Amino acid sequence: MGDQKDHNIYDKEGNQSQDRPWIFRTYAGHTNVWASNELYRSNLAKGQTGLSIAMDLPTQCGYSSDDPIARPEIGKVGVPINSLDDMLVLFDNIPVDQMNTSMTINGTSMWLLALYIAMAEEHGVDISKLKGTTQNDLIKEYLARGTYIFPPEDSIRIIVDMYEYCLHNIPAWNASNICSYHLQEAGATPVQELAFALTTAITVLDAVKERNCFNEEEFERCVGRISYFVNAGMRFVEETCKMRAFGEMWDEITRDRYGVNNPKYRRFRYGVQVNSLGLTEEQPENNAWRILIETLGVTLSRNARCRALQLPAWNEALSLPRPWDQQWSLRLQQVMAYETDLLEYPDLFDGSHVIESKVKELKEQAWAEINKIIDMGGGIEAVKSGYMKSALVASQGERMSKLVKGEQVVVGKNKWVDGLESPLVSDSDGGIFSVDAEAAQKTIDALNETRQKRDPARVEASLKQLAEDAKNGINMMAASIECAKARVTTGEWSDTLRSAFGEFRPPTGVEGQALNIESDTLQQVRQKIEQFIKQHGYRPRMVVGKPGLDGHSNGAEMIAVAARHAGFDVIYFGIRLSASDIVQSALEENVDVIGISLLSGSHNEITDQLFEELEKNGAKDAIPVILGGIIPAPDFEQLYNKGIKRIFTPKDFDLMTVMNEIMDVINVQKSK
């Protein structure tokens, strides 16, 4: 033992060793269960060591695929799951008892876990052997991602139900996964990411303690099942410090607040997807290097290294990634793990005064924010009051202001913008993924077949039991599993709990916000607005709408804040509106322009719905419509032919230039 060297890793017997790689994942799922099953089996054959399941928006928001609001979104951003029959196809020829399966599911997390359990049992698998995670972090859904359904108190109850069930029946399953990833995507600073995520964990564990469903030893094991899903951006030194701060703070919280004595259960366990927010539509080939650099922040420090890693693809600012794009991201992980010497050394940063000082600063600021939220009543109250949401919108606004002013350099976007066209986007498909339009009908046909073959009496009885358990405060997992086995659909399960709990719409966070932008372009916009007021007697009015089920509202929020900063009157009611809702609001408010934001790939279908509603109300030629979001360039011509007046994508980051163009659209309409 005396001749051990500080730069080596040794096992318990004193033999020199090296670490095992983290779990390699790609976040995947698209089109339908048949296509996604083929993709998963292909990825596993390429060396992927875990599954990360992307569900489509109807599944995430609790709708069956044939619901009118669901149809434009079927299979667009993930795989549609309507019933146990779909789950059986999705995992066909995949050994689930050997898999570590992560499901990005929140509002319907209990339902998807019930389907997974029922699927495993139908395959004869001992469910106690199942390993994986349901994301199930509803606080971040209210703040950043938008696939919530039920009010906060009821959502927390569902999470606690799942912890209670899983600890006793699937002990290696993480019932929820505290997600700071989406907070950073919504603009969170490292301090906010630390504070809001840890506040969420405190909210969950306080609710578990309040139920008093575990003895002391079981509660410690429950704490040990808390896992995290984090983000890592370009500032990889700060990100490394953030991850070390996360680990230290979680150890302190579990030890001091909850009295967890076993260090094993105080360990900060996390998976990661590196940042997508900073990926650019301009010069997209640069994104490959951004993804690699971001990966350093969660792999370099051995004591704060991720347990599972999934990387975005280089073209995610353009569209959904293709299978080849995901393979490239997987290969990047494999090269880092197997071709470098990263896993041969102890922690590279232990003893660094620079790292220690930065970690200390992050912790002090995060603790101050956590205590502020606890003093106002905790995580649920901070959601309902809009405090955390407003803080994120303000941070995102500050980020956008820095981009516009060049204070935050992004190569190819606001500096060194001239370059040769990327050969990566010169393929016949333009480097983008398109969902087969016919595939959605196959999903609906399978749903109809399930409804025809199932036992209606068993469906009715299982849903009745679910409703009674929801009403009487009984753990709903058993009833949900029986619903799954009865071939209840996603929409039926969700509607039953909607009837029991109601639905919830959190504050938008845009009220009272302002941008730190003063520019010549802003002055031009304000001059146009002043001229408009003189000519028409009122400020130009804009409805900012988020139609469909896409809950990523950052872009819409920034447009709403920027428009008010410029001088518009803005009507913004948040996410998940129907085309009819948006048109009715536009007519009632007598607006001059409708702006819609779409990122899920459903822009063609939802644009059709919007113009149909305008036509129905005799306003198609009276109110111009503009569109923003992840819109592939090959779709522009078709959208313009439908009647869209302007299209804005992530490359249009100068918000005042956008406002200037919107005023031009309004003035052209007024001149007719």
Beta strands, then each sheet from edge to edge (+ up, - down):
strand 1: 9-10
strand 2: 16-17
strand 3: 23-25
strand 4: 27-28
strand 5: 51-54
strand 6: 100-104
strand 7: 131-134
strand 8: 173-174
strand 9: 177-179
strand 10: 227-230
strand 11: 270-273
strand 12: 308-310
strand 13: 541-545
strand 14: 569-572
strand 15: 593-598
strand 16: 625-629
strand 17: 646-648
sheet 1: 1+ 2-
sheet 2: 3+ 12+ 11+ 10+ 9+
sheet 3: 4+ 5+ 6+ 7+ 8+
sheet 4: 14+ 13+ 15+ 16+ 17+
end
